[in-house]
Amino acid sequence: MTEGQQGTYVEDTFKRDTRYLTSRITEDGRDGWPVEQGRYRLVVSRACPWANRAIIVRRLLGLEDAISMGVAGPTHDADSWTFDLDPGHLDPVLKIPRLKDAYEKAVPGYPRGITVPAMVDIPTGAVATNDFAQITLDMSTQWTKYHRDGAPDLYPDALRDEIDEVNAVVYRDVNNGVYRAGFAGKQESYEQAYRTLFDRLDWLSDRLSGQRYLVGETITEADVRLFTTLVRFDPVYHGHFKCNRSKLSEMPVLWAYARDLFMTPGFGDTIDFVHIKQHYYEVHRDINPTGIVPAGPDLTNWLEPHGRETLGGRPFGDGTPPPPPVPSERVPADHTVPGFDPTAL
């Protein structure tokens, strides 16, 4: 199951199931999962916005050598994400065809959705945690001894309360808001979610009209969490989820903000538009019964100048940009914006 599909309906309103495996991987190992280089494999799908957060944070912090990454295909059956991109349809490290196998190792008969991202303990083959919100925070705060030189502080102590406040409303009204609109079971529920979503996008536009980033003068966890929804807005949420008051490209402030982040190393170089569209349009047959994937939209406008540098701010603070992605983790050129070269950023 995807994060988007893991939920129930209460009075025809989509309610996300947020009961995760909440054990944490920490420096002191207090939950039984100590930070160790090479011990854990981050399993993701490039289609999923929640997993995309972990991919970005791992890139920004330079954790590629400390935490390996397995990439599931963009589509799946009703039971599990699958490793159909790999030779023999097996993850080359975990040696399993289905992510469900790792959940079953952790909890036999695991009763909930098989979600990404998941941090899998390689020696046991068991999922250690799938708590997507905590995974990225712990990458910033628990894995510090494995951060690259020049890694940014994505969750600075002085800004944590404000970041948490912004994240809470963005999650409720935007990240999850698009799903509440898309999976609404009746007109009233849809229209309420629609209004809440665009009211919050207007609020974000006002906030970002005078500052380059959501909190403070540098990129933080808050920007990562908003970006992964914005980058999917025009290809998927505008049409597929009926979030169609405006396209992202018709909201000037948010559109420039999203392009600014897209052109920042560690953001746009993780985005696979082909996988994103294949997942939503092929898997959500209750919304799109034919499974036809739209040919559009035109993506070349992502490379237009954004002008956000005039607002000041320093993307990485006192740090530095990450190097280009390693060849084995690069998004195929025909899956991204035409003419976009992440190695040239």
C-alpha positions as CSV (number, residue, x, y, z in Angstrom):
1,M,0.0,0.0,0.0
2,T,1.1,3.6,-0.5
3,E,1.1,6.2,2.1
4,G,-1.7,7.8,0.1
5,Q,-3.9,4.7,0.2
6,Q,-3.2,3.8,3.9
7,G,-6.3,5.2,5.5
8,T,-10.0,4.8,6.3
9,Y,-13.1,6.9,5.8
10,V,-15.1,8.6,8.5
11,E,-18.3,10.2,7.2
12,D,-16.8,10.0,3.7
13,T,-13.7,12.0,4.8
14,F,-10.3,10.3,4.2
15,K,-8.4,9.7,7.5
16,R,-4.8,8.6,7.2
17,D,-3.7,5.7,9.3
18,T,-0.6,7.0,11.1
19,R,0.1,3.9,13.2
20,Y,3.7,3.3,12.2
21,L,6.5,1.2,13.6
22,T,7.8,4.1,15.7
23,S,11.0,2.6,17.0
24,R,13.8,5.0,16.3
25,I,17.4,4.5,15.1
26,T,19.4,6.6,17.5
27,E,22.9,7.3,18.5
28,D,22.4,5.6,21.9
29,G,20.4,2.7,20.5
30,R,17.7,3.1,23.2
31,D,15.1,1.5,21.1
32,G,17.3,-1.4,20.1
33,W,18.4,0.2,16.8
34,P,21.8,1.9,17.2
35,V,23.2,4.2,14.5
36,E,25.8,2.1,12.6
37,Q,27.3,2.8,9.2
38,G,26.1,0.3,6.6
39,R,23.7,-1.5,8.9
40,Y,20.4,-0.1,7.5
41,R,18.9,0.2,4.0
42,L,16.5,3.0,3.2
43,V,13.8,1.6,1.0
44,V,12.0,4.2,-1.1
45,S,10.0,4.8,-4.2
46,R,10.8,7.9,-6.2
47,A,7.0,8.2,-6.8
48,C,6.1,8.7,-3.2
49,P,6.3,12.2,-1.7
50,W,6.9,10.9,1.8
51,A,9.8,8.7,0.7
52,N,11.1,11.6,-1.5
53,R,11.7,13.6,1.7
54,A,14.1,10.9,3.0
55,I,15.9,10.8,-0.4
56,I,16.4,14.5,-0.3
57,V,17.6,14.7,3.3
58,R,20.0,11.7,2.8
59,R,21.4,13.6,-0.2
60,L,21.8,16.9,1.5
61,L,23.5,15.4,4.6
62,G,25.8,13.2,2.5
63,L,24.6,9.9,4.1
64,E,24.9,7.8,1.0
65,D,27.9,5.8,2.4
66,A,26.3,5.4,5.8
67,I,22.8,4.4,4.6
68,S,22.3,2.4,1.4
69,M,19.2,2.9,-0.6
70,G,16.8,0.5,-2.3
71,V,14.4,1.8,-4.9
72,A,11.1,0.0,-5.4
73,G,9.2,0.4,-8.6
74,P,6.6,3.2,-9.2
75,T,3.6,0.8,-9.2
76,H,2.6,-2.1,-6.9
77,D,-0.1,-4.5,-6.3
78,A,-2.7,-4.4,-3.5
79,D,-0.3,-6.2,-1.2
80,S,3.2,-4.6,-1.3
81,W,5.7,-2.4,-3.0
82,T,8.0,-4.6,-5.2
83,F,11.6,-4.4,-6.4
84,D,10.7,-4.7,-10.1
85,L,13.5,-2.3,-11.1
86,D,16.2,-4.6,-10.0
87,P,17.6,-7.7,-11.8
88,G,15.5,-10.7,-11.1
89,H,13.1,-8.4,-9.3
90,L,15.1,-8.8,-6.1
91,D,16.6,-6.0,-4.0
92,P,20.3,-6.6,-4.4
93,V,21.1,-6.2,-0.7
94,L,18.0,-7.5,1.1
95,K,17.5,-10.3,-1.5
96,I,13.7,-10.0,-1.3
97,P,11.2,-9.4,-4.1
98,R,8.6,-7.5,-1.9
99,L,9.0,-5.0,0.8
100,K,6.2,-6.8,2.7
101,D,8.8,-9.5,3.4
102,A,10.8,-7.1,5.6
103,Y,7.6,-6.0,7.4
104,E,6.8,-9.6,8.1
105,K,10.2,-10.1,9.6
106,A,9.5,-7.3,12.0
107,V,5.9,-8.2,12.8
108,P,4.7,-11.6,11.6
109,G,1.3,-11.0,10.0
110,Y,1.9,-7.3,9.8
111,P,-1.7,-5.9,9.7
112,R,-1.3,-2.5,8.2
113,G,-0.2,-0.9,4.9
114,I,3.2,-1.7,3.5
115,T,4.6,1.9,3.2
116,V,7.7,3.7,2.1
117,P,10.0,5.0,3.3
118,A,11.2,2.2,5.5
119,M,14.5,1.7,7.2
120,V,15.4,-2.0,7.1
121,D,17.9,-3.6,9.4
122,I,20.1,-5.5,6.9
123,P,21.4,-8.3,9.3
124,T,17.9,-9.4,10.3
125,G,16.0,-8.2,7.2
126,A,13.4,-6.6,9.4
127,V,11.9,-3.1,9.1
128,A,13.3,-1.0,12.0
129,T,11.0,1.9,11.4
130,N,8.6,3.4,8.8
131,D,7.8,6.5,10.8
132,F,8.4,8.8,7.8
133,A,8.3,12.1,9.7
134,Q,10.8,11.0,12.4
135,I,13.2,9.2,9.9
136,T,14.3,12.5,8.4
137,L,14.6,14.3,11.7
138,D,16.8,11.5,13.0
139,M,19.0,11.7,9.9
140,S,19.6,15.3,11.0
141,T,20.1,14.8,14.7
142,Q,21.2,11.1,15.3
143,W,23.4,10.5,12.3
144,T,25.7,13.5,12.7
145,K,28.9,11.7,12.9
146,Y,28.3,10.4,9.3
147,H,27.3,13.8,7.8
148,R,29.5,15.0,5.0
149,D,31.8,18.0,5.5
150,G,29.7,21.0,4.8
151,A,26.3,19.3,5.5
152,P,23.6,21.9,6.3
153,D,21.7,22.0,9.6
154,L,18.2,21.2,8.5
155,Y,16.8,21.2,12.0
156,P,18.6,23.9,14.0
157,D,18.0,24.0,17.7
158,A,17.0,27.7,17.7
159,L,14.3,27.2,15.0
160,R,12.9,23.8,15.9
161,D,9.7,25.1,17.6
162,E,8.9,27.2,14.5
163,I,9.8,24.4,12.1
164,D,7.5,22.0,14.0
165,E,4.6,24.5,13.9
166,V,5.0,25.1,10.2
167,N,5.4,21.4,9.5
168,A,2.2,20.6,11.4
169,V,0.0,22.9,9.4
170,V,1.6,22.1,6.1
171,Y,1.2,18.4,6.8
172,R,-2.5,18.8,7.8
173,D,-3.6,21.1,5.1
174,V,-1.2,20.6,2.1
175,N,0.8,17.3,2.3
176,N,-2.2,15.3,3.5
177,G,-4.7,17.9,2.2
178,V,-4.2,16.9,-1.4
179,Y,-5.1,13.3,-0.5
180,R,-8.1,14.4,1.5
181,A,-9.4,16.1,-1.6
182,G,-8.4,13.3,-4.0
183,F,-9.9,10.5,-1.9
184,A,-12.9,12.3,-0.6
185,G,-16.0,10.1,-0.6
186,K,-18.6,12.8,-1.1
187,Q,-18.9,16.3,-2.5
188,E,-19.0,18.1,0.8
189,S,-15.9,16.4,2.1
190,Y,-14.0,17.2,-1.2
191,E,-15.0,20.9,-1.2
192,Q,-14.0,21.3,2.4
193,A,-10.6,19.8,1.7
194,Y,-10.2,21.8,-1.5
195,R,-10.9,25.1,0.3
196,T,-8.6,24.2,3.2
197,L,-5.8,23.3,0.8
198,F,-6.0,26.5,-1.2
199,D,-6.4,28.7,1.8
200,R,-3.2,27.2,3.2
201,L,-1.4,27.6,-0.2
202,D,-2.4,31.3,-0.1
203,W,-1.1,31.6,3.4
204,L,2.2,30.0,2.3
205,S,2.4,32.4,-0.7
206,D,2.0,35.4,1.7
207,R,4.7,34.0,4.0
208,L,7.1,33.3,1.2
209,S,6.6,36.6,-0.6
210,G,9.1,38.3,1.6
211,Q,11.5,35.5,2.6
212,R,13.3,32.9,0.5
213,Y,12.7,29.9,2.8
214,L,9.9,28.9,5.1
215,V,11.8,29.2,8.4
216,G,15.0,31.3,8.8
217,E,17.6,32.2,6.2
218,T,18.5,28.7,5.0
219,I,16.9,25.5,3.8
220,T,15.4,23.5,6.6
221,E,13.3,20.4,7.1
222,A,10.2,22.6,6.5
223,D,11.2,23.3,2.9
224,V,11.9,19.7,2.2
225,R,8.4,18.7,3.3
226,L,6.6,21.4,1.3
227,F,8.7,20.8,-1.8
228,T,7.8,17.2,-2.3
229,T,4.1,18.1,-2.5
230,L,4.6,21.2,-4.7
231,V,6.7,19.3,-7.3
232,R,3.9,16.8,-7.8
233,F,1.1,19.4,-7.9
234,D,0.8,20.1,-11.7
235,P,1.7,16.6,-12.9
236,V,-0.7,14.8,-10.5
237,Y,-2.7,16.7,-7.8
238,H,-4.2,19.4,-10.0
239,G,-6.0,16.9,-12.3
240,H,-5.9,13.5,-10.6
241,F,-6.9,14.8,-7.1
242,K,-9.1,17.6,-8.5
243,C,-7.0,20.3,-6.8
244,N,-7.7,22.6,-9.7
245,R,-8.4,26.1,-8.5
246,S,-4.9,26.9,-9.8
247,K,-1.9,25.1,-11.1
248,L,1.3,25.6,-9.2
249,S,2.6,27.4,-12.3
250,E,-0.3,29.9,-11.9
251,M,0.7,30.7,-8.2
252,P,3.6,33.1,-8.8
253,V,5.3,33.0,-5.4
254,L,5.0,29.3,-4.8
255,W,6.0,28.5,-8.4
256,A,9.2,30.6,-8.1
257,Y,9.9,29.1,-4.6
258,A,9.5,25.5,-6.0
259,R,11.8,26.3,-9.0
260,D,14.4,27.8,-6.7
261,L,14.5,24.5,-4.7
262,F,14.3,22.3,-7.8
263,M,17.5,24.0,-9.0
264,T,19.2,23.5,-5.7
265,P,21.5,20.4,-5.5
266,G,19.7,17.6,-3.6
267,F,16.2,18.6,-4.6
268,G,15.5,18.5,-8.4
269,D,18.0,15.8,-8.9
270,T,15.9,13.4,-6.9
271,I,12.7,13.9,-8.9
272,D,11.5,11.3,-11.3
273,F,8.4,12.7,-13.1
274,V,7.8,9.5,-15.0
275,H,7.6,7.4,-11.8
276,I,5.4,10.0,-10.1
277,K,2.8,10.0,-12.9
278,Q,2.9,6.2,-13.4
279,H,2.3,5.6,-9.7
280,Y,-0.7,7.8,-9.2
281,Y,-2.5,7.3,-12.5
282,E,-1.8,3.5,-12.7
283,V,-2.3,2.5,-9.1
284,H,-5.3,4.6,-8.1
285,R,-7.8,2.8,-10.3
286,D,-10.7,3.9,-8.0
287,I,-9.9,7.5,-9.2
288,N,-8.6,6.7,-12.7
289,P,-10.2,3.4,-13.8
290,T,-8.5,3.2,-17.2
291,G,-5.0,3.6,-15.8
292,I,-4.1,5.9,-18.6
293,V,-1.1,8.2,-17.7
294,P,-1.3,11.7,-19.1
295,A,1.3,12.8,-21.6
296,G,1.7,16.2,-20.0
297,P,2.3,18.7,-18.6
298,D,5.2,20.4,-20.3
299,L,8.1,20.4,-17.8
300,T,10.5,22.8,-19.5
301,N,9.2,25.8,-17.5
302,W,10.9,24.3,-14.4
303,L,14.1,25.7,-15.7
304,E,12.9,29.3,-16.1
305,P,14.7,31.9,-13.9
306,H,13.1,32.1,-10.5
307,G,14.5,35.4,-9.1
308,R,14.3,34.3,-5.5
309,E,18.0,35.0,-4.8
310,T,17.0,38.7,-4.6
311,L,15.3,37.9,-1.2
312,G,18.7,37.0,0.3
313,G,19.2,33.9,2.3
314,R,21.9,31.2,1.9
315,P,20.6,27.8,0.8
316,F,23.1,25.8,2.9
317,G,24.1,28.4,5.5
318,D,27.7,28.0,6.4
319,G,27.7,24.7,4.6
320,T,28.1,23.7,1.0
321,P,26.0,22.0,-1.7
322,P,26.1,18.2,-1.9
323,P,28.1,16.8,-4.8
324,P,26.2,15.4,-7.8
325,P,24.4,12.1,-7.2
326,V,26.4,9.0,-7.7
327,P,25.8,7.5,-11.1
328,S,23.8,4.5,-9.8
329,E,21.3,6.9,-8.1
330,R,20.8,9.4,-10.9
331,V,17.3,9.9,-12.3
332,P,17.3,8.9,-15.9
333,A,17.5,11.9,-18.2
334,D,14.2,11.1,-19.9
335,H,12.5,11.0,-16.5
336,T,13.3,14.6,-15.6
337,V,12.9,18.0,-17.0
338,P,14.3,18.2,-20.6
339,G,17.7,19.8,-20.6
340,F,18.1,19.5,-16.8
341,D,21.7,18.4,-15.9
342,P,22.1,17.9,-12.1
343,T,25.8,17.4,-12.5
344,A,26.1,21.0,-13.7
345,L,24.4,22.6,-10.7
